[in-house]
Amino acid sequence: MILPAYTEIAKQSVAYVNKFGCPPEYVADMLRDIADALTSVHSKSEGDCSCC
């Protein structure tokens, strides 16, 4: 379940780079910002990550 979502996010990211002509680093920074936001909201792990 996680891997297909991961793959789709990667494909969308490449499509944005191609569509808007922005540097890949811009999209990478955007994804890092999203990851940081998720980590700060859910900083304590409540499980064993068996979902992935």
PDB file of N, H, CA, C and O in Angstrom:
ATOM      1  N   MET A   1       0.817  -1.185   0.000  1.00  0.00           N
ATOM      2  CA  MET A   1       0.000   0.000   0.000  1.00  0.00           C
ATOM      3  C   MET A   1       0.869   1.260   0.000  1.00  0.00           C
ATOM      4  O   MET A   1       0.552   2.234  -0.683  1.00  0.00           O
ATOM      5  N   ILE A   2       1.943   1.240   0.750  1.00  0.00           N
ATOM      6  H   ILE A   2       2.201   0.449   1.305  1.00  0.00           H
ATOM      7  CA  ILE A   2       2.821   2.401   0.827  1.00  0.00           C
ATOM      8  C   ILE A   2       3.656   2.557  -0.446  1.00  0.00           C
ATOM      9  O   ILE A   2       3.816   3.670  -0.947  1.00  0.00           O
ATOM     10  N   LEU A   3       4.183   1.463  -0.965  1.00  0.00           N
ATOM     11  H   LEU A   3       4.053   0.559  -0.557  1.00  0.00           H
ATOM     12  CA  LEU A   3       5.058   1.533  -2.132  1.00  0.00           C
ATOM     13  C   LEU A   3       4.368   2.146  -3.351  1.00  0.00           C
ATOM     14  O   LEU A   3       4.978   2.987  -4.011  1.00  0.00           O
ATOM     15  N   PRO A   4       3.132   1.773  -3.686  1.00  0.00           N
ATOM     16  CA  PRO A   4       2.479   2.427  -4.820  1.00  0.00           C
ATOM     17  C   PRO A   4       2.299   3.942  -4.607  1.00  0.00           C
ATOM     18  O   PRO A   4       2.439   4.721  -5.550  1.00  0.00           O
ATOM     19  N   ALA A   5       1.995   4.351  -3.384  1.00  0.00           N
ATOM     20  H   ALA A   5       1.882   3.719  -2.618  1.00  0.00           H
ATOM     21  CA  ALA A   5       1.850   5.783  -3.103  1.00  0.00           C
ATOM     22  C   ALA A   5       3.191   6.488  -3.260  1.00  0.00           C
ATOM     23  O   ALA A   5       3.264   7.583  -3.818  1.00  0.00           O
ATOM     24  N   TYR A   6       4.233   5.863  -2.771  1.00  0.00           N
ATOM     25  H   TYR A   6       4.173   4.973  -2.317  1.00  0.00           H
ATOM     26  CA  TYR A   6       5.586   6.407  -2.891  1.00  0.00           C
ATOM     27  C   TYR A   6       5.958   6.578  -4.371  1.00  0.00           C
ATOM     28  O   TYR A   6       6.485   7.613  -4.780  1.00  0.00           O
ATOM     29  N   THR A   7       5.673   5.550  -5.147  1.00  0.00           N
ATOM     30  H   THR A   7       5.244   4.710  -4.815  1.00  0.00           H
ATOM     31  CA  THR A   7       5.968   5.577  -6.581  1.00  0.00           C
ATOM     32  C   THR A   7       5.185   6.680  -7.281  1.00  0.00           C
ATOM     33  O   THR A   7       5.720   7.373  -8.146  1.00  0.00           O
ATOM     34  N   GLU A   8       3.924   6.841  -6.911  1.00  0.00           N
ATOM     35  H   GLU A   8       3.489   6.278  -6.208  1.00  0.00           H
ATOM     36  CA  GLU A   8       3.094   7.880  -7.533  1.00  0.00           C
ATOM     37  C   GLU A   8       3.603   9.279  -7.184  1.00  0.00           C
ATOM     38  O   GLU A   8       3.623  10.164  -8.039  1.00  0.00           O
ATOM     39  N   ILE A   9       4.011   9.477  -5.943  1.00  0.00           N
ATOM     40  H   ILE A   9       3.995   8.758  -5.248  1.00  0.00           H
ATOM     41  CA  ILE A   9       4.568  10.777  -5.549  1.00  0.00           C
ATOM     42  C   ILE A   9       5.843  11.071  -6.339  1.00  0.00           C
ATOM     43  O   ILE A   9       6.058  12.204  -6.771  1.00  0.00           O
ATOM     44  N   ALA A  10       6.675  10.070  -6.527  1.00  0.00           N
ATOM     45  H   ALA A  10       6.500   9.150  -6.176  1.00  0.00           H
ATOM     46  CA  ALA A  10       7.906  10.247  -7.305  1.00  0.00           C
ATOM     47  C   ALA A  10       7.581  10.614  -8.751  1.00  0.00           C
ATOM     48  O   ALA A  10       8.204  11.512  -9.316  1.00  0.00           O
ATOM     49  N   LYS A  11       6.616   9.929  -9.350  1.00  0.00           N
ATOM     50  H   LYS A  11       6.110   9.199  -8.890  1.00  0.00           H
ATOM     51  CA  LYS A  11       6.224  10.231 -10.734  1.00  0.00           C
ATOM     52  C   LYS A  11       5.658  11.637 -10.851  1.00  0.00           C
ATOM     53  O   LYS A  11       5.970  12.356 -11.800  1.00  0.00           O
ATOM     54  N   GLN A  12       4.832  12.031  -9.896  1.00  0.00           N
ATOM     55  H   GLN A  12       4.579  11.447  -9.124  1.00  0.00           H
ATOM     56  CA  GLN A  12       4.260  13.380  -9.921  1.00  0.00           C
ATOM     57  C   GLN A  12       5.352  14.429  -9.769  1.00  0.00           C
ATOM     58  O   GLN A  12       5.301  15.480 -10.409  1.00  0.00           O
ATOM     59  N   SER A  13       6.327  14.151  -8.935  1.00  0.00           N
ATOM     60  H   SER A  13       6.369  13.297  -8.416  1.00  0.00           H
ATOM     61  CA  SER A  13       7.422  15.096  -8.734  1.00  0.00           C
ATOM     62  C   SER A  13       8.212  15.302 -10.021  1.00  0.00           C
ATOM     63  O   SER A  13       8.549  16.433 -10.370  1.00  0.00           O
ATOM     64  N   VAL A  14       8.504  14.229 -10.717  1.00  0.00           N
ATOM     65  H   VAL A  14       8.231  13.310 -10.433  1.00  0.00           H
ATOM     66  CA  VAL A  14       9.216  14.327 -11.997  1.00  0.00           C
ATOM     67  C   VAL A  14       8.363  15.084 -13.013  1.00  0.00           C
ATOM     68  O   VAL A  14       8.883  15.887 -13.787  1.00  0.00           O
ATOM     69  N   ALA A  15       7.063  14.830 -13.011  1.00  0.00           N
ATOM     70  H   ALA A  15       6.641  14.177 -12.382  1.00  0.00           H
ATOM     71  CA  ALA A  15       6.170  15.520 -13.939  1.00  0.00           C
ATOM     72  C   ALA A  15       6.169  17.030 -13.668  1.00  0.00           C
ATOM     73  O   ALA A  15       6.140  17.822 -14.610  1.00  0.00           O
ATOM     74  N   TYR A  16       6.201  17.434 -12.397  1.00  0.00           N
ATOM     75  H   TYR A  16       6.225  16.791 -11.632  1.00  0.00           H
ATOM     76  CA  TYR A  16       6.243  18.867 -12.072  1.00  0.00           C
ATOM     77  C   TYR A  16       7.540  19.500 -12.557  1.00  0.00           C
ATOM     78  O   TYR A  16       7.539  20.608 -13.095  1.00  0.00           O
ATOM     79  N   VAL A  17       8.638  18.794 -12.364  1.00  0.00           N
ATOM     80  H   VAL A  17       8.639  17.895 -11.927  1.00  0.00           H
ATOM     81  CA  VAL A  17       9.920  19.310 -12.848  1.00  0.00           C
ATOM     82  C   VAL A  17       9.848  19.526 -14.357  1.00  0.00           C
ATOM     83  O   VAL A  17      10.278  20.562 -14.863  1.00  0.00           O
ATOM     84  N   ASN A  18       9.306  18.550 -15.066  1.00  0.00           N
ATOM     85  H   ASN A  18       8.957  17.708 -14.655  1.00  0.00           H
ATOM     86  CA  ASN A  18       9.215  18.653 -16.529  1.00  0.00           C
ATOM     87  C   ASN A  18       8.202  19.705 -16.966  1.00  0.00           C
ATOM     88  O   ASN A  18       8.474  20.475 -17.887  1.00  0.00           O
ATOM     89  N   LYS A  19       7.054  19.749 -16.328  1.00  0.00           N
ATOM     90  H   LYS A  19       6.833  19.124 -15.579  1.00  0.00           H
ATOM     91  CA  LYS A  19       5.984  20.667 -16.733  1.00  0.00           C
ATOM     92  C   LYS A  19       6.348  22.126 -16.492  1.00  0.00           C
ATOM     93  O   LYS A  19       6.123  22.978 -17.351  1.00  0.00           O
ATOM     94  N   PHE A  20       6.909  22.409 -15.324  1.00  0.00           N
ATOM     95  H   PHE A  20       7.091  21.717 -14.626  1.00  0.00           H
ATOM     96  CA  PHE A  20       7.176  23.790 -14.962  1.00  0.00           C
ATOM     97  C   PHE A  20       8.617  24.212 -15.212  1.00  0.00           C
ATOM     98  O   PHE A  20       8.953  25.389 -15.089  1.00  0.00           O
ATOM     99  N   GLY A  21       9.462  23.258 -15.559  1.00  0.00           N
ATOM    100  H   GLY A  21       9.189  22.301 -15.658  1.00  0.00           H
ATOM    101  CA  GLY A  21      10.854  23.577 -15.847  1.00  0.00           C
ATOM    102  C   GLY A  21      11.637  24.042 -14.628  1.00  0.00           C
ATOM    103  O   GLY A  21      12.640  24.745 -14.752  1.00  0.00           O
ATOM    104  N   CYS A  22      11.177  23.649 -13.466  1.00  0.00           N
ATOM    105  H   CYS A  22      10.363  23.078 -13.365  1.00  0.00           H
ATOM    106  CA  CYS A  22      11.892  24.048 -12.259  1.00  0.00           C
ATOM    107  C   CYS A  22      13.016  23.051 -11.976  1.00  0.00           C
ATOM    108  O   CYS A  22      12.967  21.904 -12.422  1.00  0.00           O
ATOM    109  N   PRO A  23      14.012  23.493 -11.243  1.00  0.00           N
ATOM    110  CA  PRO A  23      15.116  22.575 -10.939  1.00  0.00           C
ATOM    111  C   PRO A  23      14.641  21.433 -10.036  1.00  0.00           C
ATOM    112  O   PRO A  23      13.779  21.642  -9.183  1.00  0.00           O
ATOM    113  N   PRO A  24      15.185  20.250 -10.210  1.00  0.00           N
ATOM    114  CA  PRO A  24      14.817  19.128  -9.350  1.00  0.00           C
ATOM    115  C   PRO A  24      15.040  19.432  -7.869  1.00  0.00           C
ATOM    116  O   PRO A  24      14.334  18.907  -7.008  1.00  0.00           O
ATOM    117  N   GLU A  25      16.020  20.279  -7.582  1.00  0.00           N
ATOM    118  H   GLU A  25      16.594  20.705  -8.282  1.00  0.00           H
ATOM    119  CA  GLU A  25      16.305  20.636  -6.191  1.00  0.00           C
ATOM    120  C   GLU A  25      15.114  21.349  -5.546  1.00  0.00           C
ATOM    121  O   GLU A  25      14.871  21.196  -4.349  1.00  0.00           O
ATOM    122  N   TYR A  26      14.375  22.126  -6.338  1.00  0.00           N
ATOM    123  H   TYR A  26      14.573  22.250  -7.311  1.00  0.00           H
ATOM    124  CA  TYR A  26      13.202  22.826  -5.811  1.00  0.00           C
ATOM    125  C   TYR A  26      12.153  21.821  -5.341  1.00  0.00           C
ATOM    126  O   TYR A  26      11.601  21.954  -4.249  1.00  0.00           O
ATOM    127  N   VAL A  27      11.886  20.826  -6.164  1.00  0.00           N
ATOM    128  H   VAL A  27      12.334  20.718  -7.051  1.00  0.00           H
ATOM    129  CA  VAL A  27      10.904  19.801  -5.797  1.00  0.00           C
ATOM    130  C   VAL A  27      11.428  18.983  -4.617  1.00  0.00           C
ATOM    131  O   VAL A  27      10.660  18.626  -3.724  1.00  0.00           O
ATOM    132  N   ALA A  28      12.717  18.687  -4.606  1.00  0.00           N
ATOM    133  H   ALA A  28      13.341  18.977  -5.331  1.00  0.00           H
ATOM    134  CA  ALA A  28      13.299  17.940  -3.487  1.00  0.00           C
ATOM    135  C   ALA A  28      13.151  18.726  -2.184  1.00  0.00           C
ATOM    136  O   ALA A  28      12.826  18.148  -1.147  1.00  0.00           O
ATOM    137  N   ASP A  29      13.383  20.019  -2.230  1.00  0.00           N
ATOM    138  H   ASP A  29      13.646  20.488  -3.072  1.00  0.00           H
ATOM    139  CA  ASP A  29      13.206  20.854  -1.035  1.00  0.00           C
ATOM    140  C   ASP A  29      11.751  20.862  -0.587  1.00  0.00           C
ATOM    141  O   ASP A  29      11.467  20.824   0.611  1.00  0.00           O
ATOM    142  N   MET A  30      10.830  20.912  -1.544  1.00  0.00           N
ATOM    143  H   MET A  30      11.060  20.943  -2.517  1.00  0.00           H
ATOM    144  CA  MET A  30       9.409  20.893  -1.227  1.00  0.00           C
ATOM    145  C   MET A  30       9.041  19.584  -0.528  1.00  0.00           C
ATOM    146  O   MET A  30       8.306  19.589   0.459  1.00  0.00           O
ATOM    147  N   LEU A  31       9.553  18.469  -1.040  1.00  0.00           N
ATOM    148  H   LEU A  31      10.150  18.466  -1.842  1.00  0.00           H
ATOM    149  CA  LEU A  31       9.271  17.177  -0.427  1.00  0.00           C
ATOM    150  C   LEU A  31       9.885  17.073   0.969  1.00  0.00           C
ATOM    151  O   LEU A  31       9.291  16.478   1.869  1.00  0.00           O
ATOM    152  N   ARG A  32      11.084  17.657   1.149  1.00  0.00           N
ATOM    153  H   ARG A  32      11.566  18.140   0.419  1.00  0.00           H
ATOM    154  CA  ARG A  32      11.694  17.671   2.478  1.00  0.00           C
ATOM    155  C   ARG A  32      10.848  18.485   3.458  1.00  0.00           C
ATOM    156  O   ARG A  32      10.680  18.099   4.615  1.00  0.00           O
ATOM    157  N   ASP A  33      10.315  19.621   2.979  1.00  0.00           N
ATOM    158  H   ASP A  33      10.452  19.934   2.039  1.00  0.00           H
ATOM    159  CA  ASP A  33       9.453  20.436   3.834  1.00  0.00           C
ATOM    160  C   ASP A  33       8.209  19.661   4.262  1.00  0.00           C
ATOM    161  O   ASP A  33       7.779  19.747   5.412  1.00  0.00           O
ATOM    162  N   ILE A  34       7.641  18.914   3.338  1.00  0.00           N
ATOM    163  H   ILE A  34       7.990  18.844   2.403  1.00  0.00           H
ATOM    164  CA  ILE A  34       6.474  18.090   3.664  1.00  0.00           C
ATOM    165  C   ILE A  34       6.864  17.027   4.684  1.00  0.00           C
ATOM    166  O   ILE A  34       6.141  16.795   5.653  1.00  0.00           O
ATOM    167  N   ALA A  35       7.999  16.386   4.469  1.00  0.00           N
ATOM    168  H   ALA A  35       8.587  16.575   3.682  1.00  0.00           H
ATOM    169  CA  ALA A  35       8.464  15.358   5.406  1.00  0.00           C
ATOM    170  C   ALA A  35       8.715  15.954   6.788  1.00  0.00           C
ATOM    171  O   ALA A  35       8.362  15.347   7.800  1.00  0.00           O
ATOM    172  N   ASP A  36       9.319  17.133   6.835  1.00  0.00           N
ATOM    173  H   ASP A  36       9.606  17.626   6.013  1.00  0.00           H
ATOM    174  CA  ASP A  36       9.575  17.786   8.119  1.00  0.00           C
ATOM    175  C   ASP A  36       8.270  18.119   8.836  1.00  0.00           C
ATOM    176  O   ASP A  36       8.166  17.963  10.052  1.00  0.00           O
ATOM    177  N   ALA A  37       7.275  18.579   8.078  1.00  0.00           N
ATOM    178  H   ALA A  37       7.359  18.706   7.089  1.00  0.00           H
ATOM    179  CA  ALA A  37       5.982  18.908   8.678  1.00  0.00           C
ATOM    180  C   ALA A  37       5.321  17.655   9.242  1.00  0.00           C
ATOM    181  O   ALA A  37       4.770  17.684  10.342  1.00  0.00           O
ATOM    182  N   LEU A  38       5.375  16.566   8.502  1.00  0.00           N
ATOM    183  H   LEU A  38       5.823  16.542   7.609  1.00  0.00           H
ATOM    184  CA  LEU A  38       4.790  15.321   8.997  1.00  0.00           C
ATOM    185  C   LEU A  38       5.510  14.825  10.243  1.00  0.00           C
ATOM    186  O   LEU A  38       4.878  14.360  11.192  1.00  0.00           O
ATOM    187  N   THR A  39       6.813  14.926  10.235  1.00  0.00           N
ATOM    188  H   THR A  39       7.327  15.304   9.464  1.00  0.00           H
ATOM    189  CA  THR A  39       7.598  14.472  11.376  1.00  0.00           C
ATOM    190  C   THR A  39       7.314  15.315  12.611  1.00  0.00           C
ATOM    191  O   THR A  39       7.240  14.783  13.718  1.00  0.00           O
ATOM    192  N   SER A  40       7.157  16.608  12.436  1.00  0.00           N
ATOM    193  H   SER A  40       7.217  17.041  11.537  1.00  0.00           H
ATOM    194  CA  SER A  40       6.912  17.471  13.591  1.00  0.00           C
ATOM    195  C   SER A  40       5.515  17.250  14.168  1.00  0.00           C
ATOM    196  O   SER A  40       5.315  17.385  15.375  1.00  0.00           O
ATOM    197  N   VAL A  41       4.561  16.916  13.324  1.00  0.00           N
ATOM    198  H   VAL A  41       4.723  16.807  12.343  1.00  0.00           H
ATOM    199  CA  VAL A  41       3.202  16.662  13.790  1.00  0.00           C
ATOM    200  C   VAL A  41       3.111  15.296  14.454  1.00  0.00           C
ATOM    201  O   VAL A  41       2.412  15.129  15.454  1.00  0.00           O
ATOM    202  N   HIS A  42       3.813  14.328  13.900  1.00  0.00           N
ATOM    203  H   HIS A  42       4.381  14.463  13.088  1.00  0.00           H
ATOM    204  CA  HIS A  42       3.779  12.951  14.399  1.00  0.00           C
ATOM    205  C   HIS A  42       5.172  12.539  14.855  1.00  0.00           C
ATOM    206  O   HIS A  42       5.718  11.539  14.389  1.00  0.00           O
ATOM    207  N   SER A  43       5.736  13.314  15.763  1.00  0.00           N
ATOM    208  H   SER A  43       5.292  14.127  16.141  1.00  0.00           H
ATOM    209  CA  SER A  43       7.126  13.069  16.152  1.00  0.00           C
ATOM    210  C   SER A  43       7.320  11.788  16.952  1.00  0.00           C
ATOM    211  O   SER A  43       8.395  11.190  16.901  1.00  0.00           O
ATOM    212  N   LYS A  44       6.312  11.360  17.681  1.00  0.00           N
ATOM    213  H   LYS A  44       5.439  11.845  17.722  1.00  0.00           H
ATOM    214  CA  LYS A  44       6.442  10.131  18.455  1.00  0.00           C
ATOM    215  C   LYS A  44       5.810   8.983  17.682  1.00  0.00           C
ATOM    216  O   LYS A  44       4.647   9.047  17.285  1.00  0.00           O
ATOM    217  N   SER A  45       6.584   7.954  17.482  1.00  0.00           N
ATOM    218  H   SER A  45       7.529   7.902  17.805  1.00  0.00           H
ATOM    219  CA  SER A  45       6.078   6.774  16.795  1.00  0.00           C
ATOM    220  C   SER A  45       5.143   6.024  17.727  1.00  0.00           C
ATOM    221  O   SER A  45       5.490   5.716  18.867  1.00  0.00           O
ATOM    222  N   GLU A  46       3.952   5.736  17.222  1.00  0.00           N
ATOM    223  H   GLU A  46       3.671   5.987  16.296  1.00  0.00           H
ATOM    224  CA  GLU A  46       2.968   5.030  18.038  1.00  0.00           C
ATOM    225  C   GLU A  46       2.879   3.552  17.688  1.00  0.00           C
ATOM    226  O   GLU A  46       2.038   2.830  18.222  1.00  0.00           O
ATOM    227  N   GLY A  47       3.738   3.114  16.802  1.00  0.00           N
ATOM    228  H   GLY A  47       4.421   3.702  16.368  1.00  0.00           H
ATOM    229  CA  GLY A  47       3.670   1.719  16.405  1.00  0.00           C
ATOM    230  C   GLY A  47       5.014   1.212  15.964  1.00  0.00           C
ATOM    231  O   GLY A  47       6.042   1.864  16.146  1.00  0.00           O
ATOM    232  N   ASP A  48       4.986   0.047  15.386  1.00  0.00           N
ATOM    233  H   ASP A  48       4.151  -0.483  15.238  1.00  0.00           H
ATOM    234  CA  ASP A  48       6.223  -0.585  14.946  1.00  0.00           C
ATOM    235  C   ASP A  48       6.465  -0.403  13.458  1.00  0.00           C
ATOM    236  O   ASP A  48       7.362  -1.027  12.892  1.00  0.00           O
ATOM    237  N   CYS A  49       5.670   0.448  12.822  1.00  0.00           N
ATOM    238  H   CYS A  49       4.941   0.954  13.281  1.00  0.00           H
ATOM    239  CA  CYS A  49       5.762   0.715  11.393  1.00  0.00           C
ATOM    240  C   CYS A  49       5.500  -0.537  10.575  1.00  0.00           C
ATOM    241  O   CYS A  49       6.118  -0.751   9.532  1.00  0.00           O
ATOM    242  N   SER A  50       4.598  -1.345  11.047  1.00  0.00           N
ATOM    243  H   SER A  50       4.097  -1.171  11.894  1.00  0.00           H
ATOM    244  CA  SER A  50       4.264  -2.551  10.317  1.00  0.00           C
ATOM    245  C   SER A  50       3.522  -2.257   9.023  1.00  0.00           C
ATOM    246  O   SER A  50       3.348  -3.141   8.184  1.00  0.00           O
ATOM    247  N   CYS A  51       3.088  -1.016   8.864  1.00  0.00           N
ATOM    248  H   CYS A  51       3.229  -0.298   9.546  1.00  0.00           H
ATOM    249  CA  CYS A  51       2.396  -0.639   7.631  1.00  0.00           C
ATOM    250  C   CYS A  51       3.358  -0.594   6.452  1.00  0.00           C
ATOM    251  O   CYS A  51       2.937  -0.707   5.301  1.00  0.00           O
ATOM    252  N   CYS A  52       4.641  -0.431   6.731  1.00  0.00           N
ATOM    253  H   CYS A  52       4.983  -0.340   7.666  1.00  0.00           H
ATOM    254  CA  CYS A  52       5.605  -0.338   5.643  1.00  0.00           C
ATOM    255  C   CYS A  52       6.681  -1.359   5.846  1.00  0.00           C
ATOM    256  O   CYS A  52       7.603  -1.453   5.037  1.00  0.00           O
TER     257      CYS A  52
END
